[in-house]
Amino acid sequence: MKKANFVLPEKMTPEQKFFRTIPQLSLLEDNQVFKLAQKTIKKKYRKGEYVFFQGDPVDHLYFLEIGKVEVYKSDINGKKLSLWYIEESEIFCLAALYSPKAFACAEVMEDALIYSLLKKDFDEVMTSSHALSRNLIRCVCNKLVAYSTLVDDIAFKKIEVRLAKALLGNQSSVGNDTYVCQLSQDELAAQVGTRREVVARCLKAFRERDLIKISNTGRPRNIIIHSCDALQDIVDQE
C-alpha cells in the first residue's frame, strides 16, 4: 500500500504561530512545528498555582505563551531561593527533564497559558533536528551559567551588592528618567538568598543614601530608583 503524503494545513494554527516565536525552535521545518503543535497540551494556570513542585517526577517539557513563572528552591521551613523567572516564549523544565525528580518548584506569578510536551514526544523531535539539539544544549548551558552566578553571588558577595544587583536586574522605566523595581521585599529576599528583614534594613540604608525611595505602603512598585549608576557602582566595587 502506498504511504499517504504528509500535507500541511494552508494556514498556520495559533499553536504553530506561538512555537515559531520560541528562539530554540526557530530552525524547525514547518512539518516539524506542525507535528510538535499536535502533540502538546495547552492549559491555563491562575496566579499562585504550581506547574510542578520540587521533588515531583518530571515527564513533560513546558513552553510559556502568556504570563510569568518563577522557578525556585525551598526547604522544609519555607525558606525560598529564587533561581530565575520564565518569560513569555521561553522553554522551562529542560534541565530537569532527564533527572529523576524536579530540583525546584515552578509557581505561576501571573495568569498563564502553558503548553506541555511529553518527554517521549520531545525525544522524537530532538532526534529529527540536529539544529534543535544544539539550540537546546545552549539553553541548558545558559541556565547552568545563571545558576553558577547565583551560587557565586550568595557565597562571596555582600548583601548590599546582591540587593543592588537584584534592583538593577528587575528595574523598568516609567518615563521621565524614573525607574522602579517590580519585586516585593519577600521576592527580593528570595532572589538574593536572605530574610525579608535583612532586605528591609538594606533598603533603608539605600534610602538614607538617597539611592532609592520607598513609599509608606512598602509595595514593590513604589521602590523608586534614584540612581542606577550609583547602584551599579556598588555592584562594580566587588
C-alpha positions in Angstrom: 0.0 0.0 0.0 1.3 3.4 -0.9 2.0 5.6 2.1 -0.1 8.8 2.2 1.8 12.1 1.7 2.0 14.4 4.8 0.0 17.5 4.0 0.4 20.7 5.9 -2.6 23.0 6.5 -2.7 26.0 4.3 -2.7 28.4 7.3 -0.7 28.2 10.5 -2.7 27.4 13.6 -2.3 29.7 16.7 -0.2 26.9 18.3 2.2 26.8 15.3 2.5 30.6 15.3 3.3 30.5 19.0 6.0 27.9 18.6 7.6 30.0 15.9 8.2 32.7 18.5 10.4 30.4 20.6 14.0 31.1 19.6 15.1 27.5 20.2 12.5 26.2 17.8 13.2 28.7 15.0 15.1 26.3 12.8 12.5 23.6 12.8 10.8 22.9 9.5 7.1 23.7 9.0 6.1 20.0 9.2 8.1 19.5 12.4 6.4 22.5 14.0 3.0 21.2 12.9 3.7 17.8 14.5 5.0 19.4 17.7 1.9 21.6 18.0 -0.3 18.5 17.6 1.4 16.7 20.4 1.3 19.5 23.0 -1.3 20.1 25.6 -2.4 23.6 26.4 -3.5 24.6 29.9 -4.5 27.8 31.7 -3.0 28.5 35.1 -4.1 31.1 37.7 -1.6 33.2 39.7 -0.4 31.2 42.6 -0.9 27.8 41.0 2.1 25.4 40.6 3.2 23.8 37.4 5.2 21.4 39.4 6.7 21.0 42.8 10.3 20.4 44.0 10.7 16.6 44.1 7.9 15.8 41.6 8.7 13.3 38.9 9.4 15.1 35.6 7.9 13.8 32.4 7.0 17.0 30.5 8.7 19.9 28.9 6.9 23.3 29.2 6.5 26.3 26.9 5.2 29.6 28.3 2.9 31.5 25.9 1.3 34.1 28.2 2.2 35.1 31.8 5.2 34.7 34.1 6.6 31.7 36.1 9.1 31.7 39.0 11.4 28.8 39.4 12.7 28.5 43.0 14.1 26.1 45.6 12.7 25.9 49.1 13.4 23.9 52.3 11.0 22.3 54.9 11.0 25.6 56.9 9.7 27.5 53.9 12.9 29.4 53.2 13.0 30.3 49.5 15.7 30.9 46.9 14.6 32.2 43.6 16.6 30.8 40.7 15.1 32.6 37.7 11.9 33.8 36.1 10.4 32.3 33.0 9.1 34.9 30.5 6.8 34.5 27.5 8.1 32.4 24.6 10.5 30.6 26.9 11.1 26.9 27.5 11.4 25.5 31.0 12.0 22.3 32.9 14.5 21.3 30.2 17.4 20.7 32.6 15.2 18.5 34.9 13.7 16.5 32.1 16.4 13.8 32.3 16.6 13.8 36.1 14.5 11.5 38.4 12.8 14.5 40.1 12.3 18.2 39.7 15.1 20.1 41.6 12.9 23.2 42.1 9.3 24.5 42.2 7.6 26.4 39.3 5.0 28.8 40.6 2.8 31.0 38.3 3.3 34.7 39.1 0.8 36.0 36.6 -2.2 34.2 35.0 -0.6 32.0 32.4 -1.1 29.9 29.3 1.4 27.0 29.2 1.9 24.2 26.7 3.4 20.8 27.8 5.0 18.1 25.8 5.6 14.5 26.9 9.3 13.5 27.2 8.9 10.7 24.7 7.5 13.1 22.1 10.2 15.6 22.9 12.8 12.9 22.2 11.3 12.3 18.8 11.6 16.0 17.9 15.2 16.1 19.2 16.3 13.2 17.0 14.7 14.7 13.9 16.7 18.0 14.1 20.4 18.4 14.9 20.0 22.2 14.9 17.3 22.0 17.6 19.6 19.8 19.7 22.3 22.4 19.5 19.9 25.2 20.4 18.6 23.3 23.5 22.1 22.4 24.6 22.9 26.2 24.5 19.7 26.8 26.5 20.8 24.3 29.2 24.3 25.8 29.3 22.9 29.3 29.8 20.8 28.1 32.8 23.9 26.4 34.3 25.8 29.7 33.9 23.0 31.6 35.6 22.9 29.0 38.4 26.6 29.2 38.9 26.5 33.0 39.0 23.7 32.9 41.7 25.8 30.5 43.8 28.9 32.8 43.5 26.8 35.8 44.5 25.4 34.2 47.6 28.7 32.6 48.6 31.0 35.5 48.0 29.2 38.9 47.7 27.9 41.1 50.4 24.2 41.6 50.8 24.2 45.2 49.6 25.9 44.1 46.4 23.4 41.3 45.8 20.5 43.6 46.5 21.8 46.4 44.3 22.2 43.8 41.5 18.7 42.5 42.1 17.2 46.0 41.9 19.1 46.8 38.7 18.1 43.4 37.2 14.4 43.9 37.9 14.0 47.7 37.2 11.8 49.1 34.5 11.4 52.6 33.2 8.2 54.5 33.8 9.2 57.6 31.9 10.9 60.9 32.8 14.1 59.1 33.7 12.3 57.3 36.5 12.9 53.6 37.2 11.1 51.3 39.6 11.5 47.7 40.8 8.5 45.5 40.5 9.5 42.9 43.2 8.2 42.9 46.7 10.7 42.7 49.6 9.8 39.0 50.0 10.6 38.4 46.3 13.9 40.4 46.6 14.8 38.3 49.7 14.2 35.1 47.7 16.4 36.4 44.9 19.4 37.4 47.0 19.2 34.4 49.4 18.4 36.1 52.7 15.5 37.0 55.0 13.0 39.8 54.4 14.2 41.7 57.5 17.7 41.9 56.1 16.4 43.2 52.8 14.3 45.8 54.6 17.4 47.0 56.5 19.5 47.2 53.4 16.7 49.1 51.5 16.6 51.6 54.4 20.3 52.1 54.1 20.0 52.7 50.4 17.1 55.2 51.0 19.2 57.1 53.6 21.9 57.4 50.9 19.3 58.8 48.5 19.8 55.8 46.1 16.1 54.8 46.2 12.8 56.0 47.6 10.3 53.7 49.4 6.7 54.9 49.9 4.9 54.3 53.2 2.9 51.4 51.8 6.1 49.5 51.1 4.7 48.0 47.8 7.2 46.8 45.2 6.0 49.2 42.6 6.9 52.1 45.0 10.6 51.2 45.2 11.8 54.0 43.0 15.5 54.0 41.9 17.0 57.5 42.0 20.4 56.5 40.6 21.0 53.4 38.6 24.6 54.5 38.2 25.2 54.6 41.9 23.7 51.1 42.3 25.9 49.9 39.5 29.0 51.4 41.3 28.1 49.3 44.4 28.0 46.2 42.2 31.2 47.0 40.4 33.1 47.6 43.7 33.1 43.9 44.5 
